[in-house]
């Protein structure tokens, strides 16, 4: 009786123990009658290189990459697709006969999220909190579709660097500023969509928000890249103020669906993947 799958896939990051990706990816493999298995791989930064080097010997056909490895992993792969190269971050790896190619589906996943929620970025004003790997992908998506972007980050140089990269390539207006009370208030007074790409609201920072409720208003759309908890303090405050809210789970499933399609060349069963992700998230709460 066969017990070894045809290929292995996985998620590498730290921590990854409560990820919903295995549930949704394994359900998608089963739905498409693929004898594949998706696992989590907890790897600290000093372990990253060895894990990537083991992809060939262990028959790991593909990986998703999450915090804190999305930028650092580029050092250890052979080539990048155009989106990953522009963004400077990788969240999907394919093992192509021993050569590793990096992709960024955070970019496409965010575009699909905007389309699904009928948000047309052209000429709209976005305020992005954070300047990490996911923020790079979202910034490119916004500016590529004609949106105007303000990046706010604790480290001003990172905000300016991200905004500068977007400005060089795209027509949308961009600026990068230090995340402080004055800049936050001024940016939100002149924005249509807020996207939180910081960890504030999850883990040890659960129950916290970078935005005082008084700065939120009914005409805003507020998107939080955090998916656990499904409704962060930011989203709770925004909902109470009448704003439209979108949580990070939908973004996660869209990018996961795109990774699935890259690995398998088959259309991802998005609704099934969303359902399984929701069930896994509920299970994690028990």
C-alpha positions in Angstrom: 0.0 0.0 0.0 1.4 3.4 -1.1 2.1 5.8 1.8 4.6 8.3 0.3 3.0 11.2 -1.7 4.1 12.0 -5.2 5.5 15.4 -4.0 5.8 17.5 -0.9 4.9 21.2 -0.6 5.1 23.4 2.5 5.1 26.7 4.3 8.4 27.9 5.7 8.5 30.6 8.4 8.7 31.2 12.1 6.3 30.7 13.7 4.0 28.6 11.5 2.3 26.3 14.0 -1.1 27.9 13.7 -1.1 28.4 9.9 -4.3 27.5 8.0 -2.3 27.0 4.8 -2.0 23.1 5.2 -5.8 22.7 5.5 -6.6 24.7 2.4 -3.8 23.4 0.2 -4.3 19.8 1.1 -8.0 20.1 0.5 -7.3 21.6 -2.9 -4.9 18.8 -3.7 -7.5 16.2 -2.8 -10.2 18.0 -4.8 -8.0 17.9 -7.9 -7.0 14.3 -7.3 -3.4 15.1 -6.7 -1.3 12.8 -4.5 0.5 15.7 -2.9 1.1 16.7 0.8 1.5 20.2 2.2 3.4 20.6 5.6 4.6 23.4 7.8 8.3 23.9 8.3 9.3 26.1 11.3 12.7 27.6 10.5 14.5 30.4 12.3 16.6 32.8 10.2 19.8 30.9 10.8 18.1 27.7 9.5 16.7 29.1 6.3 19.6 28.3 3.9 19.7 24.7 5.0 16.0 24.2 4.5 16.1 25.7 1.0 19.1 23.5 0.1 17.1 20.4 1.2 14.3 21.0 -1.3 15.8 18.8 -4.0 16.9 15.8 -1.8 13.6 15.8 0.1 11.5 16.0 -3.1 9.9 19.3 -2.0 8.3 20.5 -5.2 7.3 23.9 -3.8 7.2 26.2 -0.8 5.3 29.2 0.5 7.4 31.6 2.4 6.2 33.8 5.2 7.5 36.0 8.0 10.4 36.6 8.5 12.0 35.1 5.3 10.3 36.7 2.3 13.2 39.0 1.5 16.2 37.0 2.8 15.2 33.9 0.9 16.0 35.6 -2.4 19.7 34.9 -1.7 19.1 31.2 -1.9 17.1 30.8 -5.1 18.1 30.7 -8.7 15.7 33.1 -10.5 12.7 35.4 -9.9 9.6 36.1 -11.9 9.1 39.8 -12.9 6.7 40.6 -10.0 9.0 39.1 -7.3 11.9 41.0 -8.9 10.1 44.3 -8.8 8.8 43.8 -5.3 12.0 42.4 -3.9 10.3 39.7 -1.9 9.3 36.1 -2.5 6.4 34.1 -1.0 6.3 31.2 -3.4 9.1 28.9 -4.6 8.9 26.2 -7.3 11.5 23.5 -7.6 11.9 23.1 -11.4 14.2 20.0 -11.8 16.6 21.3 -9.2 16.5 24.9 -10.0 14.5 27.1 -7.7 12.3 30.0 -9.0 10.7 32.6 -6.8 7.3 34.2 -7.3 5.3 36.7 -5.4 1.6 35.9 -5.2 0.9 38.5 -2.5 0.8 41.0 -5.4 -1.7 39.1 -7.5 -3.6 38.0 -4.5 -4.2 41.6 -3.4 -5.2 42.5 -7.0 -7.8 39.7 -6.9 -9.0 40.8 -3.5 -9.6 44.3 -4.8 -11.4 43.0 -7.9 -13.6 40.6 -5.8 -14.6 43.5 -3.5 -15.1 45.9 -6.4 -12.5 48.3 -5.3 -11.0 50.2 -8.3 -7.7 51.7 -7.2 -7.3 54.2 -10.0 -7.1 57.7 -8.5 -8.0 56.4 -5.1 -5.8 57.3 -2.1 -4.3 54.4 -0.1 -2.5 54.6 3.2 -0.3 51.6 3.9 1.0 50.9 7.4 4.2 49.0 7.3 7.1 48.5 4.8 7.9 44.8 5.0 7.6 42.0 2.3 3.8 42.0 2.1 3.7 45.8 2.0 6.0 45.8 -1.0 3.7 43.6 -2.9 0.6 45.6 -2.0 2.3 48.9 -2.8 3.1 47.6 -6.3 -0.4 46.4 -6.8 -1.9 49.7 -5.8 0.5 51.9 -7.8 0.3 49.5 -10.8 -3.4 50.1 -11.0 -3.2 53.9 -10.8 -3.7 54.4 -7.1 -2.0 57.1 -5.0 0.0 55.8 -2.0 1.2 57.0 1.3 3.5 54.5 3.2 3.9 55.0 6.9 6.5 53.0 8.8 8.2 53.3 12.2 11.5 53.5 10.4 11.2 56.5 8.0 14.0 55.4 5.7 12.1 52.1 5.0 8.9 54.0 4.2 10.8 56.4 1.9 12.6 53.5 0.2 9.4 51.7 -0.5 7.6 54.8 -1.8 10.7 55.7 -3.9 10.8 52.3 -5.6 7.1 52.7 -6.6 7.6 56.2 -7.8 10.4 55.2 -10.1 8.3 52.6 -11.9 4.7 53.8 -11.8 2.5 56.8 -12.5 0.6 56.9 -9.2 1.7 59.5 -6.6 3.6 58.1 -3.7 5.2 59.3 -0.5 6.9 57.6 2.4 6.8 59.0 6.0 7.6 58.1 9.5 4.6 56.5 11.3 3.9 59.0 14.1 0.8 60.7 15.4 1.0 63.8 13.2 1.7 62.0 9.9 -0.9 59.4 10.6 -3.6 62.0 11.3 -2.7 64.0 8.2 -2.6 60.9 5.9 -5.9 59.5 7.1 -7.7 62.8 6.6 -6.9 62.5 2.9 -7.3 58.7 2.2 -9.9 56.3 0.8 -8.4 53.0 1.8 -6.3 51.9 4.8 -4.2 48.7 4.6 -2.5 47.4 7.7 0.6 45.3 7.0 2.1 45.5 10.4 1.8 42.7 13.1 0.0 45.1 15.4 -3.3 43.3 16.2 -2.0 39.7 16.3 0.0 37.5 18.7 1.5 39.5 21.6 0.0 42.7 20.0 -3.5 41.3 19.8 -6.1 43.8 21.0 -4.0 46.8 19.9 -4.3 49.1 17.0 -2.1 51.8 15.4 -5.1 54.0 14.6 -7.2 55.9 17.2 -10.9 55.3 16.5 -11.5 59.0 16.2 -9.5 59.0 12.9 -11.8 56.4 11.3 -15.0 57.3 9.4 -17.8 55.7 7.4 -16.5 56.5 3.9 -13.3 54.5 4.5 -12.4 51.0 3.4 -10.1 49.3 6.0 -8.1 46.2 5.1 -6.1 44.3 7.6 -3.5 41.8 6.3 -3.8 39.9 9.7 -6.1 36.9 9.5 -5.8 35.6 13.0 -7.8 37.0 14.7 -10.3 37.5 11.9 -11.4 40.8 13.4 -8.6 42.8 14.8 -9.0 45.7 17.1 -8.5 48.0 14.0 -11.3 46.3 12.2 -13.6 46.3 15.2 -13.0 50.0 15.6 -13.5 50.7 11.9 -16.7 48.7 11.9 -18.1 50.6 14.8 -17.4 53.9 13.0 -19.3 52.6 9.9 -16.3 51.9 7.7 -16.2 49.0 5.3 -13.8 46.3 6.6 -12.0 43.4 4.9 -9.9 40.9 6.9 -6.6 39.2 5.9 -8.1 35.7 5.4 -9.4 36.5 2.0 -6.0 37.9 1.0 -4.3 34.8 2.3 -6.6 32.4 0.4 -6.3 34.4 -2.9 -2.5 34.3 -2.7 -2.6 30.6 -1.7 -4.8 29.9 -4.7 -2.3 31.5 -7.0 0.5 29.5 -5.5 -1.5 26.3 -6.1 -2.0 27.3 -9.7 1.7 27.9 -10.2 2.6 24.6 -8.7 0.0 22.4 -10.4 -1.0 24.3 -13.6 -4.6 23.7 -12.5 -7.3 26.2 -11.5 -7.5 26.5 -7.8 -10.9 25.7 -6.1 -11.1 29.1 -4.3 -14.4 28.6 -2.5 -13.3 25.2 -1.1 -10.0 26.7 0.0 -11.7 29.6 1.7 -14.1 27.2 3.5 -11.2 25.0 4.7 -9.2 28.0 5.9 -12.2 29.3 7.9 -12.7 25.8 9.5 -9.0 25.6 10.4 -9.1 29.1 11.9 -12.1 28.1 14.0 -10.3 24.9 15.1 -7.2 26.9 16.1 -9.4 28.9 18.5 -10.4 25.8 20.5 
